[in-house]
Amino acid sequence: MVSALKSYLAVAVIASVACSAFAVQCYLCDSANQPKCGEKFEASDDIKFDCARIAPPRFLQNFFNVHNATGCMKKVLDVPGHPQIIRACYFGDVSNTQSGCQSDPSLPFVKQLSCDVCTGNLCNGSSATAPIAAAIVVFFALARMLS
């Protein structure tokens, strides 16, 4: 009975992780229009988006054939004299952020200061390591239960 319960639990965790890999949710906002999106980030339901319903930016579509978001990102831009934070879905290879983090070429006056990419749901909030830490804790707890 306990062995079957452990097996069902393992399958449920694996299925949950597999499903979340195909439907990433990210915060989608910018600090120029939404002050709660800035350094003092305030999470709310109205800025949570399912990235499967969002198309990649047009300038990225020209460089590679990406249709689905692979993670979330938080960009810090310098719009002459005004730092701006953008939280959005990330389209591209998460191990090579050079292409997916590139700036929009139609905005040459904007300097990109940083681009942080993560792969967990809503991981582009203020504490981007929280979902990763939770996943690690769940993994080790499950491993201990199954041993």
C-alpha positions as CSV (number, residue, x, y, z in Angstrom):
1,M,0.0,0.0,0.0
2,V,2.8,2.4,1.0
3,S,4.8,1.4,-2.1
4,A,1.9,2.1,-4.4
5,L,1.3,5.5,-2.7
6,K,5.0,6.4,-3.3
7,S,4.7,5.4,-6.9
8,Y,1.6,7.5,-7.5
9,L,3.3,10.4,-5.8
10,A,6.3,10.1,-8.0
11,V,4.2,9.9,-11.1
12,A,2.2,13.0,-10.0
13,V,5.3,15.0,-9.5
14,I,6.8,14.0,-12.8
15,A,3.6,14.7,-14.6
16,S,3.3,18.1,-12.9
17,V,6.9,19.0,-13.9
18,A,6.3,17.8,-17.5
19,C,3.1,19.8,-17.9
20,S,4.7,23.0,-16.5
21,A,7.5,22.7,-19.0
22,F,5.0,23.3,-21.8
23,A,3.0,26.1,-20.2
24,V,5.2,28.6,-18.5
25,Q,3.5,31.4,-16.6
26,C,5.4,34.7,-16.2
27,Y,4.8,38.2,-14.9
28,L,4.2,40.5,-17.8
29,C,4.7,44.2,-17.0
30,D,7.0,47.2,-17.3
31,S,7.9,49.8,-14.7
32,A,7.3,52.8,-17.0
33,N,3.5,52.0,-17.1
34,Q,3.1,50.0,-13.9
35,P,5.1,51.2,-10.8
36,K,4.5,47.9,-9.0
37,C,6.7,46.2,-11.7
38,G,9.8,48.1,-10.6
39,E,12.5,47.2,-8.0
40,K,9.9,47.1,-5.3
41,F,7.9,44.4,-7.2
42,E,4.4,43.7,-6.1
43,A,2.9,40.5,-7.5
44,S,-0.7,40.5,-8.5
45,D,-3.0,38.4,-10.6
46,D,-3.5,41.0,-13.3
47,I,0.1,40.8,-14.4
48,K,0.3,36.9,-14.5
49,F,0.2,35.5,-18.0
50,D,0.2,32.1,-19.6
51,C,3.1,32.4,-22.1
52,A,1.5,29.9,-24.4
53,R,-1.0,32.6,-25.4
54,I,1.7,35.2,-26.1
55,A,3.6,35.5,-29.4
56,P,7.3,36.2,-29.4
57,P,8.4,39.8,-30.3
58,R,8.5,40.4,-34.0
59,F,12.2,41.2,-34.0
60,L,13.0,37.8,-32.5
61,Q,10.8,36.0,-35.1
62,N,13.2,37.1,-37.8
63,F,16.3,35.5,-36.2
64,F,15.0,32.0,-35.2
65,N,11.9,29.9,-35.4
66,V,10.5,30.1,-31.9
67,H,6.8,29.8,-31.2
68,N,6.7,28.9,-27.5
69,A,8.1,30.6,-24.5
70,T,10.9,28.7,-22.8
71,G,11.0,30.7,-19.6
72,C,10.6,34.1,-18.0
73,M,12.9,37.1,-18.0
74,K,13.5,40.3,-16.2
75,K,15.3,43.0,-18.2
76,V,16.7,46.3,-16.9
77,L,16.9,49.0,-19.5
78,D,18.4,52.5,-19.5
79,V,16.0,54.6,-21.4
80,P,18.1,57.8,-21.4
81,G,18.2,58.8,-17.8
82,H,15.4,56.6,-16.7
83,P,16.0,52.9,-15.7
84,Q,13.1,50.7,-16.6
85,I,12.3,47.1,-15.6
86,I,10.5,44.8,-18.0
87,R,9.2,41.4,-16.9
88,A,8.1,39.1,-19.7
89,C,8.0,35.7,-21.3
90,Y,11.4,34.5,-22.6
91,F,11.6,33.1,-26.1
92,G,14.9,31.3,-27.0
93,D,17.5,29.0,-25.7
94,V,17.8,29.4,-21.9
95,S,21.4,28.2,-21.9
96,N,22.3,30.8,-24.5
97,T,20.6,34.1,-23.6
98,Q,22.5,36.1,-26.1
99,S,19.8,35.7,-28.7
100,G,16.6,35.8,-26.6
101,C,17.8,38.7,-24.5
102,Q,18.8,41.0,-27.4
103,S,17.3,44.4,-27.5
104,D,14.7,45.6,-30.0
105,P,16.8,47.0,-32.9
106,S,14.1,49.6,-33.5
107,L,15.0,51.2,-30.2
108,P,18.7,52.1,-30.7
109,F,18.7,54.7,-27.9
110,V,17.8,52.2,-25.3
111,K,20.7,50.5,-23.5
112,Q,20.2,47.1,-21.9
113,L,21.8,46.9,-18.4
114,S,20.8,43.3,-17.6
115,C,18.7,40.3,-18.6
116,D,17.9,37.6,-16.1
117,V,16.3,34.4,-17.4
118,C,14.6,31.7,-15.4
119,T,12.5,28.6,-16.2
120,G,10.0,28.2,-13.4
121,N,6.4,29.6,-13.3
122,L,6.3,33.2,-12.2
123,C,10.0,33.1,-11.5
124,N,10.6,36.6,-12.9
125,G,9.2,38.2,-9.7
126,S,11.5,39.8,-7.2
127,S,12.8,36.6,-5.7
128,A,13.5,34.5,-8.8
129,T,15.3,31.7,-6.9
130,A,12.2,30.8,-4.8
131,P,10.6,28.4,-7.3
132,I,14.0,26.7,-7.9
133,A,14.6,26.3,-4.2
134,A,11.1,24.9,-3.7
135,A,11.7,22.4,-6.5
136,I,15.0,21.3,-5.0
137,V,13.3,20.8,-1.6
138,V,10.5,18.7,-3.1
139,F,13.0,16.6,-5.1
140,F,15.0,15.7,-2.0
141,A,11.9,15.0,0.1
142,L,10.6,12.7,-2.6
143,A,14.0,11.0,-3.0
144,R,14.1,10.4,0.8
145,M,10.6,9.0,0.8
146,L,11.4,6.6,-2.0
147,S,14.6,5.4,-0.5
